[in-house]
Amino acid sequence: MSLQQVFCTLILVLLSVSCSSNDMQTKADGHDDHHEHGDEGIVHIGVNQIANAGIRLGYAKQRFLRRRVHATGTLQLPPQNRADLSSLTGGRVRSIAVVEGSFVRQGMVLATLEHPDIIELQEEFLTARKDAMYLVREYRREQSLFGDSVSTRQALQLAETNAFTAAMRQRSAAEQLMLLGIDSSEVLAGKLATEVPLRAPISGYVRHIDVQMGSFVEPESDLLEIVDNHHLHADLLVFEQDIAAVREGQRVSLTLTSMAGREIEAKVFAVGKTFEEENRAVRVHAEIVDEPESLIPGLYVEASIYTDSLAVETLPEDAIVRYLNRDVIFIYDNASGHSGRKEHSADGTGLSVDDHDLDHDEHGHHDHHAGHDHGEDAASVGGHAPHEMQLQLFEVETGIREDGFVEVRFEQALPEDALIVLNGAYYVLAEMQKGEGGHGHSH
């Protein structure tokens, strides 16, 4: 073999080894890149996406949130706001002026009864009136005779007693007529009533009617029920382990199945003093502050009673999402030298990061994040924002919720200088899940 042939063969071998090495390196690089984007709980999002979505970064913040005691119960009326309409005398129903659901005012005639006894009572009143007038005249005559020493003191005293007794009998008959709704002055004028009017004892709505035209009702039997819904309250059952934290004046939030998505404000006005063995609970009464017209007695309610205020680490509700049955947030590890207040990238693309100092905000809350003097609205990612950010899933435990904020407890300490996605966590989660369906790289 000539020297030229040996030289050519050597060149071909070297080229073959070089190409093989490059192919292996390319495969290795491709494997590493796939591993990077396939890491569980990591999502890459472009800075432009974050800016367009209005996502803010910051820190957890300490706030005072009130612990809530959960209870269930029903809407009830106090006894003075519900009434049964009944008659003191028996009789046949002659008229009914209302239907169920009708609004009535106190004193309005709702029904009438008729019975012969009604006329007899008026006759008794007229007889008692006549007797009283006669015996009063006799008493005055005896006074005159006794003054002239013609009559005895005993006769005078007897006349006085008879006159007094007759007057009381007349007054009693008049009171009976008044209780039945009959004006005694009309009777004295010769206008005898043939029916008894039944008047509404309170203003409210007719809940149900138990009689019909022509029905005979016994004395003191109920004809219909009236309810005044303007003073509804929640009758709640608070279990024994929570009752010590409940006091009068505490705020209550009520929710009803019939009014989904709406909360009704109430306030505790009475805490029961007896323990119900069957339910292992105590009854708590809460007055509704702003009462909707659609509320009716008997509706089932769920209640949250706000009790003690606690200083806890909090995040906005929009910062927390559920993922695989866990409460999670997304963080950006800012340990790569980016720090300081909000600045813009060289190409004019700035991250939407809150930059106002909230060491003492307008509500008087204090900041707290791993020993740093940062508020919830924190420093931005540094002076030269990258085109892409890597956000990492981080599990948290949640607790009290109030006014759009949630108590959070970190199972593991956050990386130093890590920023938290304060809003738009659902958007980030959706981007991560889209990445899981492909190569895990979201722009």
Secondary structure, DSSP 8 states (H G I E B T S, - for coil): --HHHHHHHHHHHHHHHHHHHHHHHHHHHHHHHHHHHT-TTEEEEEHHHHHHHT--EE--EEEEEEEEEEEEEEEE--GGGEEEEE-SS-EEEEEE---TT-EE-TT-EEEEEE-HHHHHHHHHHHHHHHHHHHHHHHHHHHHHHHHTT-S-HHHHHHHHHHHHHHHHHHHHHHHHHHHTT--HHHHHTT---SSEEEE-SSSEEEEEE---TT-EE-TT-EEEEEE-GGG-EEEEEEETTTGGG--TT-EEEEEEGGGTT-EEEEEEEEEEEEEETTTTEEEEEEEESS--TT--TT-EEEEEEEEEEEEEEEEEGGG-EEETTEEEEEEE---SS--SS----TTS----------TB-TT--BB-BTTB---SB---S-SS--SEEEEEEEEEEEEEEETTEEEEEESS---TT-EEE-S-HHHHHHHHHHHHHTTSB--
